[in-house]
Amino acid sequence: LGIPAPAAPALPGVLVLLVGFLLGCGAERPSARPGTARAATAVGATIADLSGVNELVASDIQFTTDVLDQLFVQLLDEQADFAEHPATFAPELARSYDWSDDHLALTFHLREDARWSDGVPMTAEDVRWTWQAQTSPEVAWSYGDLKDGITDVEVVDPHTVRFRFKAAYSHQLTDAIDGKILPKHVWSQVPFAAWRESAAWFRDHLVTSGPFRLAEWRPGEELVLVRNENYFEPALPKLDRVIFRVAPDAATHIEQLLAGALDFACGVTPSDAARVSNRKDLRVIAFDNRQYDYIAWNLLRAPFDDREVRRALTLAIDRQALVDTLFRGYARVASSPIPSNIWAHDPALTPLPYDPAESRRILEHRGFADRDGDGVLERDGRPFAFELTTNSSNR
């Protein structure tokens, strides 16, 4: 998230709310948890439908990303251990990797038991071809710039692939592993130039490598995932089938959950959390997202080009009241653009307080005062007024 403001301990002029619920919360029936004896099938609801099965040309929405994470594997799997230190990576398609002495070559050693859902072995050829698709100007993947530092991906042998880099830099590993590995033996039938017009073809010719397969997809209605019997981890998944029912109204999800028609619902709002948590047969699961809400001031326009004015505006906003009123305790006022649940956050930082008196003092020092008694500050005869642009449904 880009914030057009200079770095400063108090982050002047930026309304920052670390949101840990709206997208980072769900509710479930305890008996439907993976691993329980009864939980062969789980039924849930989603607001957004799947936007496609090929991540390089599908719309970048969270639900699509979550589903594709279950359908396709990556070279390594990023772990959720980023609170105390930079995230680590566990083996996935690659069982191990090693660097050259000059850090310009990264070699991955692939599992030999990995297979696509149609039984065809996954090989280094899939990895190289995926990189070619990711960097193709005709495909125009939204995150293609992540591969800018990579000059080539070499097939050493069927289960060894080597990435070569222009230079050594801090995030070579994450650049190399970003993105799902795609099935060359099937999808290479479509030239890259036709990918953006071939969404239906990819769906009809889908082979997967993750714990699930896509068994059924009725756009706008229902999505069904079933166990991939060729997945290389035989103990996973712990569910045989997951059904997502598409309903654009989140309130409908809650009513269906309370009525027993659903096993789980994602994106439960803070206002609905109390209703759900009061039920003994339901459990609310809340966790922090690595995200925040904020106001970005245009530094190319006066008076927002003045750091002290931006500081005054933050002091004038009761951010804790926003957290308490809108998020019902499922958020925190943040103190920097690095969320507090990430290792790089400085715990010594504290949020700017709500201090209207100090805000007015700063603005008066910057020449803004209510000289005509109409309740509006002005400077040089112009009222301090501006438009704030946001999505219309943003509370």
DOTORGU-336027 format. One record per residue (C-alpha): residue in one letter; residue number from 0; x, y, z. Coordinates in Angstrom, 3 decimals, decimal comma, m for minus. Example, Ala and Ser with C-alpha at 12.3 -4.5 7.8 and 13.67 -1.06 7.14 Angstrom:
# DOTORGU-336027
 aa   i       px       py       pz
  a   0   12,300   m4,500    7,800
  s   1   13,670   m1,060    7,140
This chain:
# DOTORGU-336027
 aa   i       px       py       pz
  l   0    0,000    0,000    0,000
  g   1    1,552    3,274   m1,061
  i   2    1,350    6,225    1,285
  p   3    2,381    9,568   m0,237
  a   4    3,900   10,910    2,950
  p   5    7,470   11,094    4,213
  a   6    8,572    8,506    6,732
  a   7    8,188    9,771   10,283
  p   8    7,705    8,091   13,661
  a   9    4,207    9,504   14,061
  l  10    3,190    8,993   10,411
  p  11    1,661   12,483   10,101
  g  12   m1,508   12,906    8,153
  v  13   m2,255    9,243    7,575
  l  14   m5,359    7,625    9,008
  v  15   m4,182    4,100    9,724
  l  16   m6,363    1,315   11,080
  l  17   m4,932   m2,158   11,284
  v  18   m7,959   m4,224   10,388
  g  19   m7,952   m7,728   11,792
  f  20  m11,475   m8,873   11,179
  l  21  m13,376   m7,849    8,069
  l  22  m11,354  m10,147    5,851
  g  23   m9,465  m11,999    8,536
  c  24  m12,354  m13,623   10,307
  g  25  m14,651  m16,549    9,821
  a  26  m17,141  m18,637   11,716
  e  27  m17,522  m22,388   11,725
  r  28  m19,321  m25,231   13,387
  p  29  m16,734  m26,961   15,593
  s  30  m17,846  m30,413   14,423
  a  31  m17,006  m29,453   10,830
  r  32  m13,347  m28,709   11,482
  p  33  m10,874  m30,563    9,278
  g  34   m9,615  m33,651   11,051
  t  35  m12,833  m34,502   12,857
  a  36  m14,462  m37,838   12,189
  r  37  m17,648  m36,365   10,689
  a  38  m16,095  m33,733    8,474
  a  39  m15,996  m35,406    5,055
  t  40  m17,714  m32,389    3,456
  a  41  m17,775  m28,750    4,477
  v  42  m20,247  m26,245    3,059
  g  43  m19,491  m22,531    3,106
  a  44  m20,461  m19,291    1,439
  t  45  m18,586  m16,632   m0,478
  i  46  m19,453  m13,114   m1,599
  a  47  m17,110  m13,171   m4,591
  d  48  m17,141  m15,895   m7,222
  l  49  m14,028  m17,495   m8,662
  s  50  m12,670  m15,171  m11,355
  g  51  m10,775  m17,873  m13,245
  v  52   m8,499  m20,880  m12,855
  n  53   m5,385  m19,397  m14,482
  e  54   m3,916  m16,896  m12,018
  l  55   m1,900  m15,126  m14,706
  v  56   m5,037  m13,811  m16,408
  a  57   m7,692  m14,068  m13,663
  s  58   m8,777  m11,039  m11,665
  d  59   m6,735  m10,584   m8,506
  i  60   m9,349  m11,044   m5,776
  q  61   m8,807  m12,756   m2,440
  f  62  m11,286  m15,595   m2,906
  t  63   m9,723  m16,576   m6,233
  t  64   m6,266  m16,527   m4,659
  d  65   m7,473  m18,708   m1,772
  v  66   m9,050  m21,281   m4,087
  l  67   m6,073  m21,433   m6,447
  d  68   m3,830  m21,999   m3,409
  q  69   m5,727  m25,263   m2,944
  l  70   m5,567  m26,239   m6,627
  f  71   m1,924  m25,495   m7,453
  v  72    1,403  m25,800   m5,649
  q  73    4,380  m23,452   m5,664
  l  74    8,060  m24,251   m5,371
  l  75    8,058  m23,328   m1,671
  d  76    5,293  m22,544    0,809
  e  77    5,561  m19,285    2,778
  q  78    4,933  m19,908    6,479
  a  79    2,828  m17,749    8,800
  d  80    5,728  m17,132   11,204
  f  81    6,291  m13,485   10,273
  a  82    5,472  m12,052   13,701
  e  83    8,902  m12,639   15,259
  h  84   11,164  m12,756   12,181
  p  85   11,005  m12,704    8,385
  a  86    8,771  m15,468    7,103
  t  87   10,389  m18,816    6,461
  f  88    9,608  m21,207    3,617
  a  89    8,717  m24,877    3,763
  p  90    9,225  m27,390    0,949
  e  91    6,368  m27,801   m1,479
  l  92    7,129  m28,806   m5,080
  a  93   10,804  m28,189   m4,296
  r  94   12,139  m30,421   m1,544
  s  95   15,308  m28,284   m1,194
  y  96   17,333  m25,500   m2,814
  d  97   20,863  m24,128   m2,811
  w  98   22,720  m21,004   m3,940
  s  99   25,846  m20,501   m5,995
  d 100   28,777  m18,824   m4,248
  d 101   28,115  m15,500   m6,029
  h 102   24,360  m15,698   m5,216
  l 103   23,482  m15,307   m8,904
  a 104   22,174  m18,853   m9,356
  l 105   19,455  m20,548   m7,305
  t 106   18,910  m24,265   m7,837
  f 107   15,722  m26,061   m6,794
  h 108   15,580  m29,833   m6,349
  l 109   12,026  m31,000   m7,077
  r 110   10,054  m33,822   m5,539
  e 111   10,029  m36,918   m7,709
  d 112    6,580  m38,029   m6,530
  a 113    4,692  m34,870   m7,572
  r 114    2,033  m35,444  m10,218
  w 115   m0,692  m33,481  m11,885
  s 116   m4,252  m34,564  m11,196
  d 117   m4,275  m36,439  m14,526
  g 118   m1,305  m38,519  m13,379
  v 119    1,374  m36,810  m15,493
  p 120    4,598  m36,140  m13,506
  m 121    5,447  m32,541  m12,587
  t 122    8,919  m31,643  m13,857
  a 123   11,397  m28,820  m14,254
  e 124    9,885  m28,210  m17,700
  d 125    6,691  m27,028  m15,977
  v 126    8,720  m24,603  m13,853
  r 127   10,604  m23,125  m16,811
  w 128    7,477  m22,830  m18,946
  t 129    5,592  m21,167  m16,076
  w 130    8,351  m18,540  m15,855
  q 131    8,063  m17,961  m19,603
  a 132    4,321  m17,406  m19,216
  q 133    4,801  m15,111  m16,204
  t 134    7,232  m12,906  m18,148
  s 135    5,424  m12,957  m21,498
  p 136    4,328   m9,468  m22,633
  e 137    1,371  m11,134  m24,375
  v 138    0,151  m12,695  m21,136
  a 139    0,873   m9,448  m19,240
  w 140    0,643  m10,928  m15,747
  s 141   m0,088   m8,209  m13,184
  y 142    2,901   m9,283  m11,092
  g 143    5,294   m9,923  m13,941
  d 144    7,698   m7,280  m12,614
  l 145    8,548   m9,674   m9,769
  k 146   10,522  m11,652  m12,326
  d 147   12,508   m8,682  m13,688
  g 148   15,664   m9,723  m11,828
  i 149   15,633  m13,240  m13,314
  t 150   17,517  m13,679  m16,598
  d 151   16,801  m17,357  m17,225
  v 152   15,323  m20,528  m15,769
  e 153   17,293  m23,580  m16,833
  v 154   16,175  m27,211  m16,851
  v 155   19,132  m29,131  m15,415
  d 156   17,286  m32,456  m15,402
  p 157   13,632  m33,484  m14,976
  h 158   13,744  m32,751  m11,237
  t 159   16,302  m29,931  m11,061
  v 160   15,750  m26,344  m12,183
  r 161   18,115  m23,382  m11,891
  f 162   17,151  m19,685  m11,719
  r 163   19,756  m17,156  m12,869
  f 164   19,713  m13,521  m11,731
  k 165   21,076  m10,232  m13,044
  a 166   22,425   m9,324   m9,624
  a 167   22,238  m10,369   m5,983
  y 168   19,506   m8,633   m3,974
  s 169   17,512   m9,196   m0,818
  h 170   14,352  m10,817   m2,188
  q 171   15,663  m13,147   m4,877
  l 172   14,083  m16,202   m3,243
  t 173   10,595  m14,710   m3,006
  d 174   10,788  m13,454   m6,597
  a 175   11,743  m16,916   m7,796
  i 176    8,969  m18,798   m5,998
  d 177    6,131  m16,308   m6,477
  g 178    3,292  m17,756   m8,528
  k 179    1,707  m21,164   m8,989
  i 180    3,384  m23,778  m11,190
  l 181    1,232  m24,303  m14,305
  p 182    0,709  m27,489  m16,402
  k 183    2,810  m27,187  m19,549
  h 184    1,630  m30,484  m21,014
  v 185   m1,947  m29,163  m21,234
  w 186   m1,991  m25,369  m21,232
  s 187    0,861  m24,929  m23,706
  q 188   m1,690  m25,875  m26,364
  v 189   m2,879  m22,259  m26,193
  p 190   m0,400  m19,624  m27,464
  f 191    0,357  m16,862  m24,974
  a 192   m1,245  m14,272  m27,253
  a 193   m4,630  m15,997  m26,790
  w 194   m4,523  m16,484  m23,028
  r 195   m6,625  m13,476  m22,078
  e 196   m9,446  m14,662  m24,321
  s 197   m9,276  m18,279  m23,190
  a 198  m10,722  m18,293  m19,663
  a 199  m13,356  m20,902  m20,551
  w 200  m10,758  m23,121  m22,264
  f 201   m8,531  m23,163  m19,170
  r 202  m11,533  m24,113  m17,042
  d 203  m12,481  m26,937  m19,406
  h 204   m8,886  m28,212  m19,586
  l 205   m7,987  m27,876  m15,913
  v 206   m5,457  m30,155  m14,263
  t 207   m4,274  m29,331  m10,772
  s 208   m1,403  m30,173   m8,435
  g 209   m2,644  m29,097   m5,002
  p 210   m4,673  m30,999   m2,421
  f 211   m7,952  m30,376   m4,264
  r 212   m9,444  m30,601   m7,746
  l 213  m12,217  m28,415   m9,115
  a 214  m15,104  m30,858   m9,520
  e 215  m17,848  m28,407  m10,415
  w 216  m18,214  m24,681  m11,009
  r 217  m21,516  m23,025  m11,790
  p 218  m20,561  m19,325  m12,026
  g 219  m22,595  m17,163   m9,696
  e 220  m24,043  m20,206   m7,923
  e 221  m21,698  m22,846   m6,564
  l 222  m18,113  m24,074   m6,531
  v 223  m17,159  m27,621   m5,510
  l 224  m13,638  m28,776   m4,619
  v 225  m12,854  m32,471   m4,146
  r 226   m9,800  m34,372   m2,930
  n 227   m6,976  m34,707   m5,444
  e 228   m6,029  m38,383   m5,162
  n 229   m2,680  m37,685   m6,872
  y 230   m1,554  m35,107   m4,305
  f 231    1,860  m36,011   m2,938
  e 232    0,820  m35,634    0,718
  p 233   m1,482  m38,665    1,209
  a 234   m2,765  m37,448    4,598
  l 235   m4,058  m34,230    3,020
  p 236   m6,560  m32,825    2,568
  k 237   m8,534  m33,810    5,639
  l 238  m11,793  m33,037    3,856
  d 239  m13,089  m35,014    0,889
  r 240  m15,133  m32,123   m0,464
  v 241  m15,606  m28,384    0,080
  i 242  m18,630  m26,564   m1,325
  f 243  m18,775  m22,777   m1,702
  r 244  m22,181  m21,226   m2,354
  v 245  m21,999  m17,819   m4,002
  a 246  m24,238  m15,134   m2,480
  p 247  m23,331  m11,448   m2,874
  d 248  m25,107  m10,451    0,351
  a 249  m22,988  m11,168    3,434
  a 250  m26,070  m10,940    5,655
  t 251  m27,488  m13,938    3,820
  h 252  m24,407  m15,955    4,779
  i 253  m24,959  m15,258    8,467
  e 254  m28,621  m16,211    8,323
  q 255  m27,756  m19,461    6,537
  l 256  m25,012  m20,178    9,067
  l 257  m27,354  m19,571   12,017
  a 258  m30,009  m21,751   10,359
  g 259  m27,561  m24,644   10,031
  a 260  m27,352  m24,558    6,230
  l 261  m23,616  m23,748    6,272
  d 262  m20,631  m25,189    8,104
  f 263  m18,558  m22,009    7,776
  a 264  m18,717  m18,425    6,550
  c 265  m15,816  m16,148    5,718
  g 266  m15,598  m12,391    6,168
  v 267  m17,952  m12,151    9,143
  t 268  m18,452   m8,510   10,048
  p 269  m17,804   m7,230   13,581
  s 270  m21,497   m6,489   14,013
  d 271  m22,361  m10,109   13,209
  a 272  m19,587  m11,603   15,331
  a 273  m21,563  m11,223   18,562
  r 274  m24,570  m13,061   17,111
  v 275  m22,360  m15,902   15,971
  s 276  m20,268  m16,174   19,141
  n 277  m23,394  m16,396   21,284
  r 278  m24,235  m19,716   19,661
  k 279  m22,774  m22,801   21,342
  d 280  m22,691  m24,713   18,047
  l 281  m20,633  m22,025   16,283
  r 282  m17,131  m20,677   16,764
  v 283  m15,722  m17,330   15,672
  i 284  m12,124  m17,404   14,452
  a 285  m10,437  m13,997   14,289
  f 286   m6,894  m13,282   13,166
  d 287   m4,892  m10,285   12,034
  n 288   m4,620   m9,400    8,400
  r 289   m1,467   m7,793    7,087
  q 290   m3,413   m4,731    5,982
  y 291   m4,652   m1,363    7,137
  d 292   m7,040    1,393    6,093
  y 293   m5,747    4,912    5,675
  i 294   m6,217    8,352    4,150
  a 295   m3,603    9,366    1,594
  w 296   m3,122   13,121    1,242
  n 297   m2,063   14,551   m2,124
  l 298    1,341   16,080   m1,395
  l 299    1,263   17,951   m4,719
  r 300   m1,581   20,144   m3,454
  a 301   m1,499   22,780   m0,757
  p 302   m1,989   22,635    2,166
  f 303   m1,277   18,874    2,182
  d 304    2,289   19,570    1,071
  d 305    2,843   20,827    4,634
  r 306    3,877   18,038    7,009
  e 307    2,511   19,862   10,063
  v 308   m0,893   20,305    8,426
  r 309   m1,070   16,581    7,795
  r 310   m0,094   15,954   11,405
  a 311   m2,874   18,269   12,564
  l 312   m5,427   16,419   10,463
  t 313   m4,500   13,111   12,069
  l 314   m4,739   14,658   15,547
  a 315   m8,241   15,869   14,618
  i 316   m9,554   12,396   13,775
  d 317  m10,782   10,195   16,616
  r 318   m9,379    6,979   15,180
  q 319  m10,083    4,989   18,340
  a 320  m13,753    5,884   18,005
  l 321  m13,693    4,502   14,462
  v 322  m12,165    1,286   15,729
  d 323  m14,642    0,990   18,582
  t 324  m17,720    1,922   16,548
  l 325  m17,102    0,201   13,233
  f 326  m14,874   m2,717   14,180
  r 327  m16,221   m3,568   17,653
  g 328  m12,758   m4,306   19,017
  y 329  m11,572   m6,339   16,011
  a 330   m9,034   m3,717   14,924
  r 331   m6,338   m1,498   16,373
  v 332   m5,170    2,045   15,692
  a 333   m1,820    1,645   13,976
  s 334    1,356    3,617   14,520
  s 335    3,176    2,997   11,249
  p 336    2,659    1,574    7,756
  i 337    4,100   m1,719    9,049
  p 338    1,310   m3,609   10,875
  s 339    2,054   m4,448   14,492
  n 340    1,813   m8,214   13,877
  i 341    4,874   m8,166   11,597
  w 342    8,432   m8,557   12,870
  a 343    9,648   m5,318   11,257
  h 344    7,226   m3,176   13,271
  d 345    8,862   m0,991   15,923
  p 346    6,995   m1,647   19,210
  a 347    8,351    1,611   20,640
  l 348    6,119    3,603   18,287
  t 349    2,767    4,789   19,597
  p 350   m0,141    6,156   17,555
  l 351   m0,768    9,865   17,456
  p 352   m3,515   10,679   19,977
  y 353   m6,864   12,282   19,323
  d 354   m6,074   15,892   20,299
  p 355   m8,329   18,521   18,659
  a 356   m6,807   21,338   20,731
  e 357   m3,279   20,547   19,534
  s 358   m4,611   20,159   16,005
  r 359   m6,144   23,653   16,133
  r 360   m2,953   25,101   17,602
  i 361   m0,877   23,655   14,764
  l 362   m3,293   24,919   12,123
  e 363   m3,365   28,396   13,666
  h 364    0,439   28,399   13,597
  r 365    0,168   27,562    9,891
  g 366   m2,152   30,515    9,305
  f 367   m5,558   28,830    9,510
  a 368   m8,045   30,597   11,765
  d 369  m11,777   31,259   11,943
  r 370  m11,609   35,003   11,328
  d 371  m15,254   35,563   10,340
  g 372  m16,798   33,419   13,082
  d 373  m18,566   30,987   10,759
  g 374  m16,958   27,935   12,368
  v 375  m14,688   27,195    9,376
  l 376  m10,943   27,798    9,374
  e 377   m9,584   29,893    6,532
  r 378   m6,281   31,220    5,277
  d 379   m5,777   34,075    2,836
  g 380   m9,548   34,358    2,526
  r 381  m10,025   30,725    1,458
  p 382  m11,811   28,184    3,694
  f 383   m9,933   25,039    4,674
  a 384  m12,248   22,642    2,801
  f 385  m11,541   19,682    0,555
  e 386  m13,125   16,603   m0,967
  l 387  m12,287   13,105    0,225
  t 388  m12,600   10,439   m2,475
  t 389  m13,516    6,883   m1,459
  n 390  m15,769    4,009   m2,487
  s 391  m19,398    4,858   m1,856
  s 392  m20,055    1,946    0,509
  n 393  m17,103    2,681    2,806
  r 394  m18,450    3,313    6,299
